[in-house]
Amino acid sequence: MFSTMFDEKLERKVAGLAGPSSTFLCTMCETRRHDAYETPFGHRISRNSYRNEENLDRKLTNDSGLSYNKLLEESKGVTTDSFINMTSHIDALHCEINNALWFKKLFVREIAKVNERKWTYGSNEKREKEALKQAEEILNDNLRTGMGLQKYLMQPGNYSRLLLTDKAMAIILPLIPENRREYVQQLVDDYNLLKPVWKATKPTESCPDLLKKYDENASKFIVTLKMFFSYTKQNMPNYLHKTLAHVPELIEKYGSVGAFSSEPNEHGNKLFRLFRKMNARQQSDFELKDILKFHWLYTVKSIHELADRTSIHQKCSFCAETGHKRTTCPSRLP
């Protein structure tokens, strides 16, 4: 089974790994959260079903009589048997979404002046939660007014496409203390040098120079992160780790990361929700049939070709010419 980052919860379950809050951050290698921050490079993809079975056997036999926590360390986060042999990969779409959400959290903490107050990343104290909530409201309100976003666009997928653009950064930076703006902009610029590589379908053709300098640019990013955003060390997200550590190896092995994006699946989900709401009979016996029929009509190639041929022979009732209708007649348009 070929897995992506979108299927990470499923992957952890079927591979017998501990949950996302485990000390072992990655489903592709055996690195720990602390190691992923301190030494983000040099982690090779090492997890597979056979290695997980070896680690599980070490845990089940427990020859040394270790405690549960020690056993979990020895088993590299493997808790149960895996029943599917999965080949891990990165889904470019959800990589972009989750990295953008991490940047949003960072912007919120910069607006809340976490660096000045010496807070720890992800603190649960009440006063800190209130300050972060207030900072997030300030960020959202300014993005809505400055970019004309509606509430329904303030979703993770839209954030990932809009949050790190020049237009959005021009709105975000004035909200951040002046002495921190340069560091935030530098971190975003370093990240934007990495994004075209793992989003490209053929990075060796579309961005060969950025591909060659990927490790160098990733090193600049992590240096900036450690030097000016030390409060993030307690929560290195798995998506960011995989982006920094595993993209060059995946491109070398498969030729691309962006080619395995789940963007078509997401588009298909939107279509299915639309067909279910607008075109399907609201009865359990017919609902799925109607959805599948409309999806077939929407995607079948022969019907699209017939529609194209029909539009060519259309005759306008206003100017009597062919190729368009009265509603699209250029003679009627101002």
Phi and psi in degrees as a GROMACS rama.xvg file:
@    title "Ramachandran Plot"
@    xaxis  label "Phi"
@    yaxis  label "Psi"
@TYPE xy
-94.9801  115.306  PHE-2
-102.654  154.959  SER-3
-123.815  176.885  THR-4
-66.1313  -24.0663  MET-5
-62.3702  -31.7106  PHE-6
-97.3105  28.0297  ASP-7
-64.4537  -40.9481  GLU-8
-63.8321  -43.7569  LYS-9
-62.9338  -41.5801  LEU-10
-61.7025  -43.9169  GLU-11
-62.3149  -37.7624  ARG-12
-70.3004  -49.7124  LYS-13
-75.4068  -22.7007  VAL-14
-87.3119  -3.30462  ALA-15
76.3857  24.8342  GLY-16
-93.5048  159.095  LEU-17
-66.9549  167.244  ALA-18
-68.4399  176.933  GLY-19
-59.8555  -23.925  PRO-20
-83.4254  6.26845  SER-21
-64.3506  155.606  SER-22
-60.2027  -32.7415  THR-23
-85.6642  106.981  PHE-24
-69.5433  -41.878  LEU-25
-105.099  144.554  CYS-26
-91.5473  -1.37678  THR-27
-108.177  -22.8378  MET-28
-140.67  179.771  CYS-29
-107.401  29.2738  GLU-30
-77.3782  149.519  THR-31
-93.0978  164.137  ARG-32
-59.7997  -45.2673  ARG-33
-64.1848  -41.8305  HIS-34
-67.0312  -34.6928  ASP-35
-63.9415  -28.5686  ALA-36
-86.3393  -45.6177  TYR-37
-72.6856  -41.6208  GLU-38
-129.618  79.4387  THR-39
-71.9814  -13.8537  PRO-40
-112.014  163.705  PHE-41
88.9557  6.41514  GLY-42
-92.7016  112.704  HIS-43
-91.0674  152.83  ARG-44
-68.1907  115.871  ILE-45
-127.024  -16.7175  SER-46
-76.5217  136.78  ARG-47
-157.014  174.131  ASN-48
-62.538  -38.7427  SER-49
-69.2088  -40.9873  TYR-50
-68.3821  -37.4166  ARG-51
-63.7657  -36.4909  ASN-52
-65.2309  -40.1389  GLU-53
-62.297  -43.732  GLU-54
-65.4445  -37.0444  ASN-55
-67.6861  -40.1732  LEU-56
-60.0749  -38.6628  ASP-57
-63.2448  -34.9047  ARG-58
-75.1193  -40.9094  LYS-59
-70.7693  -37.2639  LEU-60
-71.9673  -42.885  THR-61
48.1333  55.5564  ASN-62
-63.1034  -28.5464  ASP-63
-90.5491  -0.523754  SER-64
64.757  42.8786  GLY-65
-79.7679  159.413  LEU-66
-73.1395  172.723  SER-67
-61.9397  -45.4254  TYR-68
-63.4524  -40.3701  ASN-69
-66.2009  -37.9185  LYS-70
-64.1085  -38.9649  LEU-71
-63.9889  -36.0318  LEU-72
-65.7292  -43.5089  GLU-73
-66.7408  -33.0768  GLU-74
-87.6102  3.36751  SER-75
57.6563  36.594  LYS-76
85.2902  4.32279  GLY-77
-84.5089  127.406  VAL-78
-113.7  -33.2736  THR-79
-140.078  176.558  THR-80
-68.1929  144.474  ASP-81
-93.4729  142.986  SER-82
-119.187  3.58005  PHE-83
-136.273  133.565  ILE-84
-84.8192  105.955  ASN-85
-106.393  140.047  MET-86
-103.178  113.891  THR-87
-76.6157  147.511  SER-88
-151.84  178.383  HIS-89
-112.564  130.839  ILE-90
-89.068  115.519  ASP-91
-62.3481  -38.0691  ALA-92
-63.1683  -52.1197  LEU-93
-75.5406  -21.8981  HIS-94
-63.6687  -45.386  CYS-95
-64.7908  -42.2966  GLU-96
-63.5579  -49.3028  ILE-97
-72.4558  -33.466  ASN-98
-66.2832  -37.9462  ASN-99
-66.2427  -38.1659  ALA-100
-64.7867  -34.9828  LEU-101
-65.5154  -40.9512  TRP-102
-64.62  -36.9777  PHE-103
-61.129  -43.5459  LYS-104
-61.6023  -38.5721  LYS-105
-65.1886  -43.1068  LEU-106
-61.1676  -42.183  PHE-107
-60.425  -42.0264  VAL-108
-70.9234  -30.7393  ARG-109
-70.547  -39.1715  GLU-110
-64.3692  -36.7651  ILE-111
-79.6392  0.744539  ALA-112
59.1044  45.6394  LYS-113
-60.723  -38.1157  VAL-114
-62.945  -37.5314  ASN-115
-73.743  -33.1182  GLU-116
-88.4802  -2.32256  ARG-117
59.4095  40.3294  LYS-118
-78.7434  160.425  TRP-119
-97.7881  147.649  THR-120
-65.7492  127.349  TYR-121
79.0114  24.8714  GLY-122
-65.7099  151.565  SER-123
-109.911  6.73954  ASN-124
-66.9479  145.928  GLU-125
-61.1402  -46.1391  LYS-126
-66.1784  -33.755  ARG-127
-72.0759  -37.3313  GLU-128
-61.7082  -42.3283  LYS-129
-64.2934  -40.5643  GLU-130
-65.6202  -39.589  ALA-131
-68.5357  -38.4591  LEU-132
-64.1919  -41.5734  LYS-133
-64.6526  -41.1408  GLN-134
-64.9116  -37.7037  ALA-135
-66.5094  -37.8694  GLU-136
-64.625  -39.4736  GLU-137
-62.3606  -44.7799  ILE-138
-62.3388  -47.6535  LEU-139
-63.1018  -44.2438  ASN-140
-62.2624  -41.8144  ASP-141
-69.6638  -35.2463  ASN-142
-68.9136  -37.4044  LEU-143
-64.5791  -46.9603  ARG-144
-75.4015  -38.1059  THR-145
-76.7186  -32.1616  GLY-146
-111.153  -0.475993  MET-147
69.6543  31.743  GLY-148
-84.557  139.319  LEU-149
-88.9493  167.745  GLN-150
-62.0345  -36.0225  LYS-151
-70.0507  -14.7169  TYR-152
-89.1165  -6.86625  LEU-153
-85.7752  49.657  MET-154
-110.029  161.198  GLN-155
-54.1008  -43.4694  PRO-156
-62.6802  -41.3565  GLY-157
-72.9468  -36.0597  ASN-158
-58.4473  -41.0471  TYR-159
-64.2082  -28.9624  SER-160
-89.3185  -21.5833  ARG-161
-110.336  -26.8533  LEU-162
-67.7586  -34.4579  LEU-163
-104.436  17.4333  LEU-164
-80.2034  164.401  THR-165
-61.6651  -38.0779  ASP-166
-64.6602  -42.969  LYS-167
-68.2963  -40.4153  ALA-168
-65.9556  -31.1447  MET-169
-65.5008  -24.7217  ALA-170
-87.8235  -36.1358  ILE-171
-76.3827  -43.0583  ILE-172
-58.17  -41.9569  LEU-173
-61.9056  -19.1305  PRO-174
-79.819  -16.8522  LEU-175
-92.9373  143.847  ILE-176
-51.1258  142.264  PRO-177
-58.6468  -36.5484  GLU-178
-73.9744  -6.07048  ASN-179
-110.86  -8.91248  ARG-180
-63.9851  -41.7208  ARG-181
-61.0702  -40.459  GLU-182
-68.5102  -40.1587  TYR-183
-65.0623  -44.8983  VAL-184
-63.0555  -37.7027  GLN-185
-65.3061  -41.4585  GLN-186
-64.0687  -42.1993  LEU-187
-65.5762  -41.1521  VAL-188
-63.6621  -41.2468  ASP-189
-63.0307  -39.7699  ASP-190
-68.0397  -39.523  TYR-191
-67.3106  -16.8075  ASN-192
-77.383  -21.7213  LEU-193
-87.4026  -33.6919  LEU-194
-58.5853  -44.1775  LYS-195
-60.0366  -26.2332  PRO-196
-70.4354  -49.8279  VAL-197
-86.1739  -4.3695  TRP-198
-94.3287  -19.2127  LYS-199
-73.4882  142.428  ALA-200
-72.4426  -37.9616  THR-201
-131.069  81.4585  LYS-202
-63.8161  -26.5744  PRO-203
-67.8215  -21.6441  THR-204
-101.586  -41.3559  GLU-205
-83.6407  -32.3281  SER-206
-146.129  61.7369  CYS-207
-64.0374  -35.2807  PRO-208
-66.5784  -42.9881  ASP-209
-67.4076  -31.7713  LEU-210
-66.5076  -41.4846  LEU-211
-64.8348  -34.686  LYS-212
-96.7355  14.9419  LYS-213
-61.3551  -48.3861  TYR-214
-62.5453  -39.1175  ASP-215
-64.9387  -45.1019  GLU-216
-67.7005  -36.5938  ASN-217
-64.8646  -36.5188  ALA-218
-64.5106  -40.8557  SER-219
-62.0003  -40.6967  LYS-220
-61.8816  -47.4955  PHE-221
-70.2251  -31.6867  ILE-222
-65.2535  -45.013  VAL-223
-61.8475  -40.2017  THR-224
-63.7499  -46.1052  LEU-225
-68.8336  -36.9606  LYS-226
-75.2275  -40.0541  MET-227
-115.257  -10.743  PHE-228
-132.025  55.5373  PHE-229
-64.6855  -21.3061  SER-230
-69.0587  -10.0071  TYR-231
-83.9793  -6.55481  THR-232
-66.718  -21.0877  LYS-233
-80.9837  -7.65468  GLN-234
-147.393  70.1075  ASN-235
-75.4299  113.89  MET-236
-72.3428  150.217  PRO-237
-65.5912  -34.9237  ASN-238
-65.458  -41.2406  TYR-239
-67.1223  -38.7659  LEU-240
-60.5822  -45.7977  HIS-241
-66.8373  -35.773  LYS-242
-62.5305  -42.2176  THR-243
-78.1063  -38.6637  LEU-244
-96.6595  -32.6513  ALA-245
-113.401  -10.1919  HIS-246
-60.2629  -49.5538  VAL-247
-59.4588  -38.7584  PRO-248
-66.5915  -39.706  GLU-249
-67.0599  -39.5875  LEU-250
-66.2792  -39.1639  ILE-251
-63.9941  -34.4753  GLU-252
-85.4722  -42.7315  LYS-253
-111.976  -11.827  TYR-254
91.2013  -14.7717  GLY-255
-168.243  158.237  SER-256
-112.955  -42.5566  VAL-257
-62.3615  -25.6988  GLY-258
-67.1951  -18.1787  ALA-259
-102.696  23.2144  PHE-260
-68.5324  148.283  SER-261
-94.1849  20.2877  SER-262
-56.4269  -44.8265  GLU-263
-60.4406  -37.1974  PRO-264
-64.4021  -40.9717  ASN-265
-64.5143  -39.6241  GLU-266
-64.7383  -39.6578  HIS-267
-62.2512  -38.4501  GLY-268
-62.4634  -41.0363  ASN-269
-63.1864  -41.4204  LYS-270
-62.5459  -44.8893  LEU-271
-63.2026  -40.2525  PHE-272
-65.015  -38.8262  ARG-273
-65.3567  -46.157  LEU-274
-63.1577  -37.9997  PHE-275
-66.3205  -36.8077  ARG-276
-79.9931  -39.3578  LYS-277
-103.506  -29.7519  MET-278
-120.924  -9.38324  ASN-279
-101.299  144.652  ALA-280
-71.2943  134.189  ARG-281
-81.9543  57.6554  GLN-282
-134.661  139.38  GLN-283
-60.0661  -30.4862  SER-284
-74.5795  -26.8116  ASP-285
-115.511  -15.0818  PHE-286
-58.8721  -52.445  GLU-287
-64.9235  -37.9966  LEU-288
-61.2466  -44.5876  LYS-289
-64.436  -41.3106  ASP-290
-61.8026  -45.9998  ILE-291
-67.1927  -36.0612  LEU-292
-65.3374  -46.3848  LYS-293
-66.4139  -34.4327  PHE-294
-66.2736  -38.3118  HIS-295
-64.9652  -45.246  TRP-296
-60.8532  -33.8448  LEU-297
-74.0118  -29.3363  TYR-298
-109.311  -17.4079  THR-299
-66.4822  132.297  VAL-300
-69.7148  -38.5588  LYS-301
-63.9546  -35.1898  SER-302
-70.0629  -38.4287  ILE-303
-62.9708  -40.9939  HIS-304
-65.4253  -39.8196  GLU-305
-63.5493  -40.3858  LEU-306
-64.5775  -38.2305  ALA-307
-65.1308  -42.0471  ASP-308
-66.644  -36.9456  ARG-309
-66.1357  -40.4846  THR-310
-66.4512  -28.7544  SER-311
-65.6823  -35.9053  ILE-312
-95.5985  9.29477  HIS-313
-66.1303  143.928  GLN-314
-117.904  127.773  LYS-315
-76.7643  132.039  CYS-316
-81.5229  -4.21011  SER-317
-97.7754  -47.6223  PHE-318
-112.369  -3.02812  CYS-319
67.2736  16.2415  ALA-320
-95.0482  159.417  GLU-321
-98.0945  161.525  THR-322
103.218  -7.87193  GLY-323
-155.707  171.095  HIS-324
-106.213  176.203  LYS-325
-62.9326  -37.8617  ARG-326
-68.4567  -23.9028  THR-327
-112.336  15.8169  THR-328
-65.5899  125.378  CYS-329
-65.7395  -22.4325  PRO-330
-71.3287  -25.7894  SER-331
-87.5741  -20.2767  ARG-332
-74.8185  141.968  LEU-333
